[in-house]
């Protein structure tokens, strides 16, 4: 399973989301720090979940990082988050 699929699976387990989208934007960062040949290093994630309604921006980001987990987060160079309720 590639990192995109792992991220999606972990988010699906953690949140009752109406929207989960995971975009591998690694190719746009070719030649930059953290780029890994073959991609799977730079991601943009969109999640719309009711759990986020009572959370501020920082709490939402912490919740997503926690759901993805330290091990997988350690394999990712960049993670852009678009989170809403």
Biopython code that builds the backbone (N, CA, C, O; Angstrom):
import numpy as np
from Bio.PDB.StructureBuilder import StructureBuilder

atoms = [
    (1, "UNK", "N", (0.857, -1.171, 0.000)),
    (1, "UNK", "CA", (0.000, 0.000, 0.000)),
    (1, "UNK", "C", (0.905, 1.237, 0.000)),
    (1, "UNK", "O", (1.825, 1.330, 0.813)),
    (2, "UNK", "N", (0.649, 2.180, -0.903)),
    (2, "UNK", "CA", (1.464, 3.391, -0.954)),
    (2, "UNK", "C", (1.035, 4.366, 0.147)),
    (2, "UNK", "O", (0.006, 4.170, 0.793)),
    (3, "UNK", "N", (1.822, 5.401, 0.349)),
    (3, "UNK", "CA", (1.565, 6.343, 1.438)),
    (3, "UNK", "C", (0.222, 7.054, 1.296)),
    (3, "UNK", "O", (-0.458, 7.292, 2.294)),
    (4, "UNK", "N", (-0.164, 7.392, 0.077)),
    (4, "UNK", "CA", (-1.464, 8.041, -0.134)),
    (4, "UNK", "C", (-2.593, 7.172, 0.406)),
    (4, "UNK", "O", (-3.483, 7.659, 1.103)),
    (5, "UNK", "N", (-2.551, 5.899, 0.085)),
    (5, "UNK", "CA", (-3.580, 4.964, 0.543)),
    (5, "UNK", "C", (-3.526, 4.779, 2.056)),
    (5, "UNK", "O", (-4.567, 4.657, 2.702)),
    (6, "UNK", "N", (-2.328, 4.759, 2.620)),
    (6, "UNK", "CA", (-2.194, 4.627, 4.074)),
    (6, "UNK", "C", (-2.774, 5.845, 4.785)),
    (6, "UNK", "O", (-3.471, 5.712, 5.791)),
    (7, "UNK", "N", (-2.484, 7.029, 4.257)),
    (7, "UNK", "CA", (-3.028, 8.253, 4.848)),
    (7, "UNK", "C", (-4.547, 8.216, 4.805)),
    (7, "UNK", "O", (-5.207, 8.478, 5.810)),
    (8, "UNK", "N", (-5.101, 7.893, 3.645)),
    (8, "UNK", "CA", (-6.564, 7.826, 3.490)),
    (8, "UNK", "C", (-7.172, 6.818, 4.465)),
    (8, "UNK", "O", (-8.170, 7.119, 5.119)),
    (9, "UNK", "N", (-6.585, 5.634, 4.569)),
    (9, "UNK", "CA", (-7.123, 4.597, 5.450)),
    (9, "UNK", "C", (-7.122, 5.051, 6.906)),
    (9, "UNK", "O", (-8.092, 4.820, 7.629)),
    (10, "UNK", "N", (-6.046, 5.692, 7.335)),
    (10, "UNK", "CA", (-5.963, 6.145, 8.725)),
    (10, "UNK", "C", (-6.986, 7.245, 9.003)),
    (10, "UNK", "O", (-7.585, 7.273, 10.078)),
    (11, "UNK", "N", (-7.190, 8.140, 8.054)),
    (11, "UNK", "CA", (-8.176, 9.202, 8.228)),
    (11, "UNK", "C", (-9.594, 8.649, 8.224)),
    (11, "UNK", "O", (-10.443, 9.120, 8.982)),
    (12, "UNK", "N", (-9.859, 7.662, 7.386)),
    (12, "UNK", "CA", (-11.184, 7.032, 7.355)),
    (12, "UNK", "C", (-11.490, 6.335, 8.671)),
    (12, "UNK", "O", (-12.638, 6.326, 9.113)),
    (13, "UNK", "N", (-10.474, 5.749, 9.302)),
    (13, "UNK", "CA", (-10.662, 5.082, 10.597)),
    (13, "UNK", "C", (-10.930, 6.092, 11.706)),
    (13, "UNK", "O", (-11.702, 5.816, 12.625)),
    (14, "UNK", "N", (-10.300, 7.254, 11.625)),
    (14, "UNK", "CA", (-10.345, 8.217, 12.719)),
    (14, "UNK", "C", (-11.534, 9.166, 12.678)),
    (14, "UNK", "O", (-11.986, 9.631, 13.724)),
    (15, "UNK", "N", (-12.045, 9.460, 11.493)),
    (15, "UNK", "CA", (-13.069, 10.496, 11.359)),
    (15, "UNK", "C", (-14.286, 9.993, 10.595)),
    (15, "UNK", "O", (-14.181, 9.138, 9.716)),
    (16, "UNK", "N", (-15.442, 10.544, 10.951)),
    (16, "UNK", "CA", (-16.683, 10.257, 10.233)),
    (16, "UNK", "C", (-16.832, 11.333, 9.157)),
    (16, "UNK", "O", (-17.748, 12.154, 9.203)),
    (17, "UNK", "N", (-15.929, 11.311, 8.205)),
    (17, "UNK", "CA", (-15.792, 12.403, 7.239)),
    (17, "UNK", "C", (-16.723, 12.246, 6.040)),
    (17, "UNK", "O", (-16.964, 11.144, 5.547)),
    (18, "UNK", "N", (-17.237, 13.393, 5.590)),
    (18, "UNK", "CA", (-18.000, 13.425, 4.345)),
    (18, "UNK", "C", (-17.050, 13.486, 3.156)),
    (18, "UNK", "O", (-17.368, 12.995, 2.073)),
    (19, "UNK", "N", (-15.878, 14.092, 3.364)),
    (19, "UNK", "CA", (-14.886, 14.240, 2.297)),
    (19, "UNK", "C", (-13.513, 13.895, 2.846)),
    (19, "UNK", "O", (-13.104, 14.401, 3.890)),
    (20, "UNK", "N", (-12.810, 13.030, 2.135)),
    (20, "UNK", "CA", (-11.389, 12.789, 2.375)),
    (20, "UNK", "C", (-10.733, 12.692, 1.015)),
    (20, "UNK", "O", (-11.043, 11.805, 0.219)),
    (21, "UNK", "N", (-9.816, 13.623, 0.757)),
    (21, "UNK", "CA", (-9.064, 13.614, -0.489)),
    (21, "UNK", "C", (-7.580, 13.718, -0.150)),
    (21, "UNK", "O", (-7.174, 14.539, 0.672)),
    (22, "UNK", "N", (-6.788, 12.884, -0.788)),
    (22, "UNK", "CA", (-5.344, 12.888, -0.567)),
    (22, "UNK", "C", (-4.677, 13.073, -1.924)),
    (22, "UNK", "O", (-4.867, 12.271, -2.839)),
    (23, "UNK", "N", (-3.897, 14.137, -2.040)),
    (23, "UNK", "CA", (-3.216, 14.454, -3.294)),
    (23, "UNK", "C", (-1.709, 14.349, -3.086)),
    (23, "UNK", "O", (-1.158, 14.964, -2.172)),
    (24, "UNK", "N", (-1.053, 13.576, -3.928)),
    (24, "UNK", "CA", (0.406, 13.487, -3.907)),
    (24, "UNK", "C", (0.929, 14.610, -4.800)),
    (24, "UNK", "O", (0.815, 14.543, -6.024)),
    (25, "UNK", "N", (1.498, 15.635, -4.184)),
    (25, "UNK", "CA", (2.012, 16.792, -4.917)),
    (25, "UNK", "C", (3.536, 16.754, -5.014)),
    (25, "UNK", "O", (4.169, 17.784, -5.244)),
    (26, "UNK", "N", (4.112, 15.594, -4.843)),
    (26, "UNK", "CA", (5.570, 15.452, -4.798)),
    (26, "UNK", "C", (6.247, 15.923, -6.067)),
    (26, "UNK", "O", (7.299, 16.560, -6.007)),
    (27, "UNK", "N", (5.670, 15.624, -7.202)),
    (27, "UNK", "CA", (6.324, 15.962, -8.473)),
    (27, "UNK", "C", (6.537, 17.471, -8.608)),
    (27, "UNK", "O", (7.500, 17.910, -9.237)),
    (28, "UNK", "N", (5.650, 18.253, -8.026)),
    (28, "UNK", "CA", (5.794, 19.712, -8.076)),
    (28, "UNK", "C", (6.982, 20.196, -7.249)),
    (28, "UNK", "O", (7.381, 21.356, -7.350)),
    (29, "UNK", "N", (7.543, 19.313, -6.436)),
    (29, "UNK", "CA", (8.656, 19.669, -5.561)),
    (29, "UNK", "C", (9.966, 19.008, -5.985)),
    (29, "UNK", "O", (10.934, 18.990, -5.225)),
    (30, "UNK", "N", (9.988, 18.475, -7.183)),
    (30, "UNK", "CA", (11.217, 17.842, -7.703)),
    (30, "UNK", "C", (12.365, 18.843, -7.625)),
    (30, "UNK", "O", (12.236, 19.986, -8.062)),
    (31, "UNK", "N", (13.474, 18.404, -7.069)),
    (31, "UNK", "CA", (14.644, 19.261, -6.938)),
    (31, "UNK", "C", (14.686, 20.061, -5.648)),
    (31, "UNK", "O", (15.689, 20.710, -5.352)),
    (32, "UNK", "N", (13.603, 20.022, -4.877)),
    (32, "UNK", "CA", (13.549, 20.745, -3.605)),
    (32, "UNK", "C", (13.908, 19.803, -2.462)),
    (32, "UNK", "O", (13.951, 18.585, -2.638)),
    (33, "UNK", "N", (14.160, 20.368, -1.313)),
    (33, "UNK", "CA", (14.475, 19.573, -0.125)),
    (33, "UNK", "C", (13.340, 18.601, 0.177)),
    (33, "UNK", "O", (12.165, 18.953, 0.075)),
    (34, "UNK", "N", (13.694, 17.403, 0.541)),
    (34, "UNK", "CA", (12.706, 16.412, 0.930)),
    (34, "UNK", "C", (12.100, 15.619, -0.200)),
    (34, "UNK", "O", (11.400, 14.637, 0.047)),
    (35, "UNK", "N", (12.348, 16.016, -1.441)),
    (35, "UNK", "CA", (11.789, 15.272, -2.569)),
    (35, "UNK", "C", (12.405, 13.874, -2.600)),
    (35, "UNK", "O", (13.613, 13.713, -2.428)),
    (36, "UNK", "N", (11.574, 12.885, -2.818)),
    (36, "UNK", "CA", (12.029, 11.503, -2.923)),
    (36, "UNK", "C", (11.688, 10.992, -4.315)),
    (36, "UNK", "O", (10.564, 11.159, -4.788)),
    (37, "UNK", "N", (12.639, 10.386, -4.951)),
    (37, "UNK", "CA", (12.393, 9.816, -6.283)),
    (37, "UNK", "C", (11.204, 8.862, -6.198)),
    (37, "UNK", "O", (11.151, 8.005, -5.316)),
    (38, "UNK", "N", (10.267, 9.012, -7.101)),
    (38, "UNK", "CA", (9.068, 8.184, -7.091)),
    (38, "UNK", "C", (7.903, 8.835, -6.363)),
    (38, "UNK", "O", (6.803, 8.284, -6.329)),
    (39, "UNK", "N", (8.139, 10.004, -5.780)),
    (39, "UNK", "CA", (7.053, 10.724, -5.121)),
    (39, "UNK", "C", (6.789, 10.230, -3.716)),
    (39, "UNK", "O", (7.673, 9.691, -3.050)),
    (40, "UNK", "N", (5.551, 10.426, -3.276)),
    (40, "UNK", "CA", (5.097, 9.988, -1.955)),
    (40, "UNK", "C", (5.809, 10.717, -0.814)),
    (40, "UNK", "O", (6.029, 10.144, 0.253)),
    (41, "UNK", "N", (6.171, 11.996, -1.047)),
    (41, "UNK", "CA", (6.853, 12.766, 0.000)),
    (41, "UNK", "C", (6.107, 14.057, 0.366)),
    (41, "UNK", "O", (6.230, 14.538, 1.493)),
    (42, "UNK", "N", (5.346, 14.616, -0.559)),
    (42, "UNK", "CA", (4.636, 15.876, -0.351)),
    (42, "UNK", "C", (3.142, 15.647, -0.632)),
    (42, "UNK", "O", (2.767, 15.224, -1.726)),
    (43, "UNK", "N", (2.307, 15.928, 0.354)),
    (43, "UNK", "CA", (0.878, 15.659, 0.212)),
    (43, "UNK", "C", (0.045, 16.870, 0.585)),
    (43, "UNK", "O", (0.438, 17.706, 1.399)),
    (44, "UNK", "N", (-1.124, 16.931, -0.043)),
    (44, "UNK", "CA", (-2.171, 17.874, 0.350)),
    (44, "UNK", "C", (-3.387, 17.036, 0.676)),
    (44, "UNK", "O", (-3.792, 16.183, -0.114)),
    (45, "UNK", "N", (-3.973, 17.276, 1.847)),
    (45, "UNK", "CA", (-5.103, 16.486, 2.325)),
    (45, "UNK", "C", (-6.279, 17.417, 2.597)),
    (45, "UNK", "O", (-6.123, 18.465, 3.225)),
    (46, "UNK", "N", (-7.443, 17.026, 2.122)),
    (46, "UNK", "CA", (-8.684, 17.752, 2.368)),
    (46, "UNK", "C", (-9.601, 16.817, 3.153)),
    (46, "UNK", "O", (-9.888, 15.701, 2.720)),
    (47, "UNK", "N", (-10.051, 17.287, 4.309)),
    (47, "UNK", "CA", (-10.974, 16.496, 5.122)),
    (47, "UNK", "C", (-12.101, 17.408, 5.591)),
    (47, "UNK", "O", (-11.864, 18.492, 6.125)),
    (48, "UNK", "N", (-13.319, 16.952, 5.383)),
    (48, "UNK", "CA", (-14.499, 17.636, 5.915)),
    (48, "UNK", "C", (-15.178, 16.647, 6.853)),
    (48, "UNK", "O", (-15.731, 15.637, 6.418)),
    (49, "UNK", "N", (-15.128, 16.958, 8.158)),
    (49, "UNK", "CA", (-15.652, 16.027, 9.156)),
    (49, "UNK", "C", (-16.366, 16.790, 10.265)),
    (49, "UNK", "O", (-15.903, 17.855, 10.674)),
    (50, "UNK", "N", (-17.479, 16.267, 10.756)),
    (50, "UNK", "CA", (-18.219, 16.954, 11.812)),
    (50, "UNK", "C", (-17.415, 17.085, 13.109)),
    (50, "UNK", "O", (-17.660, 17.998, 13.897)),
    (51, "UNK", "N", (-16.471, 16.190, 13.330)),
    (51, "UNK", "CA", (-15.641, 16.254, 14.540)),
    (51, "UNK", "C", (-14.887, 17.575, 14.644)),
    (51, "UNK", "O", (-14.546, 18.010, 15.744)),
    (52, "UNK", "N", (-14.628, 18.206, 13.517)),
    (52, "UNK", "CA", (-13.849, 19.441, 13.503)),
    (52, "UNK", "C", (-14.656, 20.669, 13.935)),
    (52, "UNK", "O", (-14.077, 21.730, 14.169)),
    (53, "UNK", "N", (-15.971, 20.542, 14.044)),
    (53, "UNK", "CA", (-16.831, 21.698, 14.343)),
    (53, "UNK", "C", (-16.456, 22.386, 15.647)),
    (53, "UNK", "O", (-16.510, 23.613, 15.727)),
    (54, "UNK", "N", (-16.085, 21.639, 16.651)),
    (54, "UNK", "CA", (-15.769, 22.213, 17.965)),
    (54, "UNK", "C", (-14.275, 22.431, 18.171)),
    (54, "UNK", "O", (-13.847, 22.749, 19.280)),
    (55, "UNK", "N", (-13.476, 22.265, 17.119)),
    (55, "UNK", "CA", (-12.019, 22.396, 17.237)),
    (55, "UNK", "C", (-11.530, 23.657, 16.540)),
    (55, "UNK", "O", (-12.060, 24.060, 15.505)),
    (56, "UNK", "N", (-10.506, 24.273, 17.129)),
    (56, "UNK", "CA", (-9.854, 25.366, 16.426)),
    (56, "UNK", "C", (-8.863, 24.771, 15.421)),
    (56, "UNK", "O", (-8.697, 23.553, 15.346)),
    (57, "UNK", "N", (-8.220, 25.627, 14.665)),
    (57, "UNK", "CA", (-7.327, 25.164, 13.592)),
    (57, "UNK", "C", (-6.204, 24.276, 14.123)),
    (57, "UNK", "O", (-5.907, 23.235, 13.536)),
    (58, "UNK", "N", (-5.586, 24.675, 15.217)),
    (58, "UNK", "CA", (-4.492, 23.897, 15.785)),
    (58, "UNK", "C", (-4.963, 22.524, 16.245)),
    (58, "UNK", "O", (-4.287, 21.523, 16.009)),
    (59, "UNK", "N", (-6.105, 22.473, 16.891)),
    (59, "UNK", "CA", (-6.655, 21.194, 17.354)),
    (59, "UNK", "C", (-6.974, 20.276, 16.178)),
    (59, "UNK", "O", (-6.765, 19.066, 16.265)),
    (60, "UNK", "N", (-7.474, 20.833, 15.089)),
    (60, "UNK", "CA", (-7.764, 20.032, 13.893)),
    (60, "UNK", "C", (-6.478, 19.422, 13.334)),
    (60, "UNK", "O", (-6.434, 18.239, 12.997)),
    (61, "UNK", "N", (-5.432, 20.249, 13.242)),
    (61, "UNK", "CA", (-4.158, 19.760, 12.720)),
    (61, "UNK", "C", (-3.582, 18.673, 13.629)),
    (61, "UNK", "O", (-3.074, 17.661, 13.146)),
    (62, "UNK", "N", (-3.662, 18.882, 14.925)),
    (62, "UNK", "CA", (-3.170, 17.869, 15.865)),
    (62, "UNK", "C", (-3.954, 16.568, 15.733)),
    (62, "UNK", "O", (-3.376, 15.483, 15.797)),
    (63, "UNK", "N", (-5.262, 16.676, 15.551)),
    (63, "UNK", "CA", (-6.100, 15.482, 15.408)),
    (63, "UNK", "C", (-5.714, 14.689, 14.157)),
    (63, "UNK", "O", (-5.648, 13.460, 14.194)),
    (64, "UNK", "N", (-5.463, 15.386, 13.063)),
    (64, "UNK", "CA", (-5.073, 14.712, 11.819)),
    (64, "UNK", "C", (-3.688, 14.085, 11.959)),
    (64, "UNK", "O", (-3.480, 12.943, 11.549)),
    (65, "UNK", "N", (-2.744, 14.826, 12.534)),
    (65, "UNK", "CA", (-1.402, 14.273, 12.735)),
    (65, "UNK", "C", (-1.471, 13.044, 13.635)),
    (65, "UNK", "O", (-0.793, 12.048, 13.380)),
    (66, "UNK", "N", (-2.280, 13.110, 14.678)),
    (66, "UNK", "CA", (-2.440, 11.963, 15.568)),
    (66, "UNK", "C", (-3.057, 10.771, 14.861)),
    (66, "UNK", "O", (-2.642, 9.633, 15.081)),
    (67, "UNK", "N", (-4.045, 11.023, 14.015)),
    (67, "UNK", "CA", (-4.698, 9.940, 13.278)),
    (67, "UNK", "C", (-3.730, 9.276, 12.305)),
    (67, "UNK", "O", (-3.731, 8.054, 12.158)),
    (68, "UNK", "N", (-2.914, 10.074, 11.648)),
    (68, "UNK", "CA", (-1.952, 9.519, 10.686)),
    (68, "UNK", "C", (-0.880, 8.733, 11.419)),
    (68, "UNK", "O", (-0.420, 7.704, 10.925)),
    (69, "UNK", "N", (-0.481, 9.201, 12.584)),
    (69, "UNK", "CA", (0.478, 8.470, 13.403)),
    (69, "UNK", "C", (1.912, 8.908, 13.176)),
    (69, "UNK", "O", (2.282, 9.342, 12.085)),
    (70, "UNK", "N", (2.705, 8.787, 14.216)),
    (70, "UNK", "CA", (4.090, 9.257, 14.194)),
    (70, "UNK", "C", (4.938, 8.540, 13.153)),
    (70, "UNK", "O", (5.767, 9.165, 12.492)),
    (71, "UNK", "N", (4.740, 7.245, 13.000)),
    (71, "UNK", "CA", (5.564, 6.486, 12.052)),
    (71, "UNK", "C", (5.352, 6.972, 10.620)),
    (71, "UNK", "O", (6.318, 7.255, 9.911)),
    (72, "UNK", "N", (4.104, 7.069, 10.194)),
    (72, "UNK", "CA", (3.809, 7.516, 8.833)),
    (72, "UNK", "C", (4.158, 8.993, 8.665)),
    (72, "UNK", "O", (4.654, 9.389, 7.611)),
    (73, "UNK", "N", (3.908, 9.812, 9.683)),
    (73, "UNK", "CA", (4.285, 11.226, 9.607)),
    (73, "UNK", "C", (5.789, 11.361, 9.409)),
    (73, "UNK", "O", (6.241, 12.280, 8.726)),
    (74, "UNK", "N", (6.558, 10.469, 9.989)),
    (74, "UNK", "CA", (8.005, 10.495, 9.847)),
    (74, "UNK", "C", (8.479, 10.184, 8.439)),
    (74, "UNK", "O", (9.614, 10.505, 8.087)),
    (75, "UNK", "N", (7.635, 9.567, 7.629)),
    (75, "UNK", "CA", (7.978, 9.220, 6.245)),
    (75, "UNK", "C", (7.600, 10.331, 5.264)),
    (75, "UNK", "O", (8.010, 10.302, 4.103)),
    (76, "UNK", "N", (6.826, 11.300, 5.724)),
    (76, "UNK", "CA", (6.313, 12.381, 4.874)),
    (76, "UNK", "C", (7.159, 13.621, 5.101)),
    (76, "UNK", "O", (7.458, 13.978, 6.240)),
    (77, "UNK", "N", (7.543, 14.278, 4.011)),
    (77, "UNK", "CA", (8.314, 15.512, 4.151)),
    (77, "UNK", "C", (7.404, 16.719, 4.372)),
    (77, "UNK", "O", (7.713, 17.579, 5.196)),
    (78, "UNK", "N", (6.283, 16.792, 3.643)),
    (78, "UNK", "CA", (5.392, 17.947, 3.744)),
    (78, "UNK", "C", (3.935, 17.494, 3.678)),
    (78, "UNK", "O", (3.570, 16.620, 2.891)),
    (79, "UNK", "N", (3.124, 18.108, 4.521)),
    (79, "UNK", "CA", (1.700, 17.774, 4.579)),
    (79, "UNK", "C", (0.902, 19.070, 4.711)),
    (79, "UNK", "O", (0.918, 19.711, 5.762)),
    (80, "UNK", "N", (0.210, 19.448, 3.650)),
    (80, "UNK", "CA", (-0.666, 20.624, 3.668)),
    (80, "UNK", "C", (-2.079, 20.147, 3.983)),
    (80, "UNK", "O", (-2.565, 19.183, 3.391)),
    (81, "UNK", "N", (-2.735, 20.830, 4.922)),
    (81, "UNK", "CA", (-4.054, 20.394, 5.370)),
    (81, "UNK", "C", (-5.110, 21.447, 5.101)),
    (81, "UNK", "O", (-4.916, 22.628, 5.389)),
    (82, "UNK", "N", (-6.233, 21.008, 4.544)),
    (82, "UNK", "CA", (-7.424, 21.831, 4.359)),
    (82, "UNK", "C", (-8.531, 21.117, 5.123)),
    (82, "UNK", "O", (-9.099, 20.146, 4.623)),
    (83, "UNK", "N", (-8.844, 21.584, 6.329)),
    (83, "UNK", "CA", (-9.746, 20.885, 7.231)),
    (83, "UNK", "C", (-10.948, 21.755, 7.548)),
    (83, "UNK", "O", (-10.802, 22.938, 7.854)),
    (84, "UNK", "N", (-12.150, 21.164, 7.473)),
    (84, "UNK", "CA", (-13.373, 21.908, 7.788)),
    (84, "UNK", "C", (-14.417, 20.974, 8.368)),
    (84, "UNK", "O", (-14.315, 19.751, 8.273)),
    (85, "UNK", "N", (-15.425, 21.589, 8.973)),
    (85, "UNK", "CA", (-16.510, 20.815, 9.589)),
    (85, "UNK", "C", (-17.657, 20.666, 8.629)),
    (85, "UNK", "O", (-18.666, 20.046, 8.963)),
]
sb = StructureBuilder()
sb.init_structure("model")
sb.init_model(0)
sb.init_chain("A")
sb.init_seg("    ")
for serial, (resi, resn, name, xyz) in enumerate(atoms, 1):
    if name == "N":
        sb.init_residue(resn, " ", resi, " ")
    sb.init_atom(name, np.array(xyz, "f"), 0.0, 1.0, " ", f" {name:<3s}", serial, name[0])
structure = sb.get_structure()
